[in-house]
Amino acid sequence: MKKLSTSLLAPVWAVIVNLLMVYVIYALARLVYLGLNWSLLSPALQGSLTDLIKGSLQFDTSAIAYTNMLWVVLMLLPLHLKERPTYHRVLRWLFVVLNGLALIVNLADAVYFPFTLRRTTSTVIKEFGNEGNLAGIILGEALHHWYLVLLAVALIAALWWLYRQPRLDHRRLSWWRYDLLMLVALLLSVWLGVAGIRGGFTTAIRPIAVSNAKQWVNRPMDAALVLNTPFSLIRTIGKDVFHVPDYYSDQNELERVYTPVHQPADSATFVKKNIVILIVESFGREYFGELNKDLEGGTYKGYTPCMDSLAQKSLTFTHSYCNGRKSIDGMPSILSSIPMFIEPFFVTPAAMNQVSGFAGLLSQEGYQTAFFHGAQNSSMGFQAFARATGFQHYYGRTEFNADKRFGGDNDFDGTWAIWDEPFLQFYCQKMSEMREPFMTAVFTASSHHPFVVPKQYESTFAAGPLEIHRCIRYTDMALGKFFEQASKQTWFKNTIFLLTSDHTNQSDHLEYQTDLGVFSVPLLIYDPSGELVQPGCIDKVAQQIDFLPTVLSLLGYPHPYVAFGKDVLNTPAEQTWAVNYLNGVYQLVQGGYVLQFDGTHATGLYALDDRLMQHNLVGTLPAQQQSMERLLKAIIQQYMQRMTQDQLTIKN
């Protein structure tokens, strides 16, 4: 009989050693995945091996944390009576079963990859839910790939035999020392586990999703090598949100009502102007005095004097909306003309589809492209999305800190990102170092909770009725200084500037607190040369997803492409529209009305001049309601169809 250890660290060392063994198992499974799909995935090795390894560790850590958190907690409970052989035999079974299943799905997915070119997600349940012979299919594949079965058996056996089981005599434990040590170890493990699941430690990181894998690879297909199947399954549970409705059984009729495929004009001449897109955090339309001249009897001044001045020189719209309520909704909407329906595009399996946008389309025409975001580089999944949509360069907090001309982390706001003023100056400087034509986008961060400004400006910008107003004033000033500096650059007159917000935020006016008002953002198109765009406010409905088709039409882009928005400048006012989704309800704005539709029935119809949305007209205007519902159904069906069938780009 082995002598029982009296070391109080035995459970802690057992956790560490056993989890390291799991990392090895995941690494071996990834090598098998690569080996079985060498012809498809070997090009990934031509990129950065460091990125592949770092990305793989990030996703493996998350999956291991998800699947082993219960086991870790049970191992480290500060309960001395648990240190008995029977208790730890049960935990041994739990550990081997959980990680054995993770190994099996990883190996099985290596076989399935050639058919899908992606890691399996939770949609596999529905994909094969109607297969009556599923058991036979699985058995047949297991026999065909007998070597994988043997490998799985061998590795699971290794998990069992190499498992480190703590051997403590609960009768000889120092009670208070043991309890204190286990409590500290438990709290530390939970903190590390949560950080592992999220993909990092800082508040700027949201839980990583399958789409984040694109950050580490050059091709969408290669993301499968960075991911692991347990992670893909877990993170897409409940995210299988795209179901194709049968509103239109005739595809030709569907295309006649609405199509997101845009064809170039026959006589168009491509004009290679620079495109600069400013996505300003939480910069709602409500904060602009210039865009709210009727508020408070015409006395409303707003909080954006600099941007009010820019709006007077820009093209604006009487009704302008965002297509989502989160930052991760704004990125696809503005840069790729993909609205948010049901769940953010970033966190759904469709994020692994081929997708393009401003950067991808214009880079094929010789543009240099770059995306800027002052947070740490993996924040919000922006870097992954930027890379997936064709941006050639990414400039985040890391690159800002590396540029000795700027203040580095002295300009960090302590929570989210580099302050807007220095980062926008960095943005302007880096564009001046780029080759024309270029297309860039920047995502600011300062007008965000906890709603603070740099110390040197605390007495400069007075607080308004809302906490965010001081931040809005600061960001407005930073934008004003950006345009002041940009106007001195040689590329300025050859540039079209687009400015909008990712979403809205705090509001103190009732009309901006309605189901539609919460989507009201500024949409500015500014052409300093006046060659392609004349300033003024036109009476049309516009939205974020309109930026891409509108600007490409202005440039005379010569190829077909997919964009869910419209060319708002060349669409008659009565046919312009905007769409968004809020808590299970789609909203369509068109022809002076807003329709609310739950996917089956119209639940609301309001006149746009009913700014507080107090009078539901559903059922009282059948012709208007039917026309809007017909268009909205076509938009939804096209969206769901293209999401589920990977049709977000034009296949050559």
Phi, psi and omega in degrees: 000132181288143179289132180287136180283148175251006179290123181291344181275357184306314178296324181293314179296325178297317178298313183297311183296315182293322178291325175298324177296324178293320176302320179296318179299316179296320180295318178296319178297323179292322177296321176296317179302315178294315183297318181288340182236038187303316184295332181271324189254347182300331176302338179297333181286348178282345177275207182279114176294328178299316178297318179300316182292314180297317179295317180298317179296323180297313182284327176295319178300317180297313181296317180295323178294316178302311190277341185246002183300317179299314180298318180298315180300315180294329178291327189252010177304133179283065182227104188295334180292345179287344183281064178233151182302319182296317179301314184284337172293321176296316179294327177297316177298316180301314181299312184291321180294312182298312183281335173294318177296320177299319178297316182298314182292327176297314181291319180297324181291336176298330178281326185278339186305316182301338181274335185244337183058033178200159173294145179293136177246183182295346178294345180300331180296316180283328180298325182247011183297333182260009180276110181289337183252032184300319180298320179294322178297314181297316180297318180297317179293324178295319178292321181292326180249053184301328181294329176289324177297314179297320179297317179298316179299316182295317182289324177293321176298321178296321176302320181291310187285330181269357180303131179265117182252123180293140182236091180244144176267106184299341180283341185251007183285144171282108192306301187290324178294317180296311182299318181294316181296316180294322179296315178297315180297321180295313180298318179295319181293322178295318178298314178295322180295317178296317178297320178296319179295318182286335182097011179168179187259334191275161179291345182281353183258127171268160180306128183295149179235177182302328183294336180296341180298333181294343179296334189257358185227167180265334181242144177304322181300323185291347179300333180298331181286330179279322180287170166229156188291320176304318178297313182298322178292311184296315186282353177249004174296127182079357181259001179282076192262351188260101177244129184282116177284165180249043178301321181237115177277338180262113182298324180296320178294319178302314180295326179291323181287316181198135172222138176273003178275122181254130180256141179289151175290141184299325186261010186290139173248123185288121179251116187271072173275150174294147177239123180237121184244123178252112177258110189257121183306124171058024187273069185296156179300330182302330186281349183273122173293320183297331183264005182222049185292343180266354180288142176054041176068026178086007181260357185289125182258339180073195186230017187228064182300323180293315181283337171297319177296319178294321181299327179292337179259004186244170171270125178232177186227147181294330180227115182222136190222154169270168183248017178191176185246004182229164178299322181287348171277324185294321181304303180296324182296311186283317188267337183230005179057044178240109180285167176267117172241121174074297179227154177304133180308323182306320192257015177254161176302334180295345178297343179272359177292162169292129182218147181229208182153199181311308187294311183296318182290316183283332178296330177289346179256018176094006179283146168267134187234145180205144178243140184234132176208123190283001177275176176298152198298334180266003185300134173062006182074011184295321182296319179296315180293318179301316181294320182293330183267005170109004177292130183279333183225150178229130179237111179240203181299324180299312182290325176298315181295330182283344181273107187292350178285347184240177192276359179060218184289354171294340179260011177281137184281358177089350181230304190247307193198182173292140177306148185300317185301304180293326183288325177291328174292321174300317178302312180297317181297316182293326177294325179291346177263000182268157176278137176274150356283150177228157174231123180227161173218145176232142177243113182279175186216345192289330181277067189213153172306136017271021172058059176238163177234164177305148185304324183291348181248005183298327179265354182277317185254112181289146176287147176258197178299334181243153180302323186290340187300323178296318179294322178298318179298318179295313181295322176301317177298317180297321177294320178300318178292328177297311181292327176298316179288320181297325182295344179269356185270154183293336183273353190302310185290343180260029187231141169254124180260135174242133179228132176204184177246156175290323180193179177267176181215221183301146183221145176235017175236131188301324182293342177262011179244007179277175179303327179267322183300330181290355177253007185279114179230159175285145171229108182244135172239116186239119178243100183303331182281337184072010184284320184250333184226128177262142179292157179144168177248120181255146186276076179221165175264127181227160182211168182302318184291354176278342182304311186298303181294328180293313182290320179296327175292319177300321181283342185077038181304131194266008185231155174289153180201169180255127174208130184283346177274192183229163172281095189294332183286331181253019175249130178305144186307318183290345180258356176287150185206165174218149183224145173205176187224132183217111174050052175088002182235130173274143176236132177237126176255124179195144171058031178086009181224161172235125179259137173247132190219127184268012181101341179234315184227153171287128181251347180199148173215120184230144173286141180297330179280356168274076194293340177262004178051057183260345187237100181282117183259012183302132180088349183262343179233074189301320182294313179297314181297317181294319180296316181291320180295324179297315179293314183298319178298321180293320178297314181298314183295318178298318181298307183296320180297315182286329176294314185282340183249013178053057182238045181265359176225164175274118181282131179279000000 
